[in-house]
Amino acid sequence: MNLQSRDRWFALSGLASVVVELVGTFVQMSSKDTHSLTWASSTGAIARAFAHHADTVVWIGAYLEVVAMGLGLVFAIWAAAKLGGGLLGSIASGFAVATTAVSLVSLALLDASAYLAGSGLPVATAKVLVVTNGATFVTTWFLTAFYLLAVAPLALAGGRRALGFSAVVVAAFTLVGTAASPENAGQLSTMLWLAWVVGASIALGRREPRPSLAPAVA
């Protein structure tokens, strides 16, 4: 496999991670059970969600999300290397690994909630699961912002100004929005991250122009 073909596969992994992530999320949310809860949910809403067993679609959605996380990790590490690697690339890759790990913990808490639903779990215990999941999910926003801040200088140094500046904008929005309004702006930052992944996948997967071999004319 030549270098260009390899890059295309890595770029496709980024695009696929976004598609699979959105499908998995919407499949799980469609069940209107424990996966629809947030730390702002009322005690009554939590009690109603945990009163019945989870639908099969929840497990389908969870499976898709795990696949998306794997694809996203592959893309994130490749993108950091493609943009220049080095110390900043290693830092970015570390944040990518941390983001995936914490995301898997968040998903595990969601799935544990779904598994325990309908088993007579006390509402107070159910609320602990919901709030803990919310806290881990919010943590992934910060880790994603740190990843973007690490790759932004690499992109700018490599002449990819749109990619670099957009990474800074998304990271800044995430950090400010999460502090100001985690239920609204913080959630939107996730969509902005996915949009950045799509843009980066397309930009980094393109064939790079070859330098001209024609001699310069004095």
Buried (B, 14 or more C-beta within 10 A) or exposed (E): EEEEEEBBEBBBBBBBBBBBBBBBBEBBBBBEBBBEBBBEBEEEBBBBBBBEBBBEBBBBBBBBBBBBBBBBBBBBBBBBBBBBBEEBBEBBBBBBBBBBBBBBBBBBBBBBBBBBBBEEBEEEEBBEBBBBBBEBBBBBBBBBBBBBBBBBBBBBEEEBEEBBEBBBBBBBBBBBBBEEEBEEBBBEBBEBBBEBBBBBBEBBBEEEEEEEEEEEEE
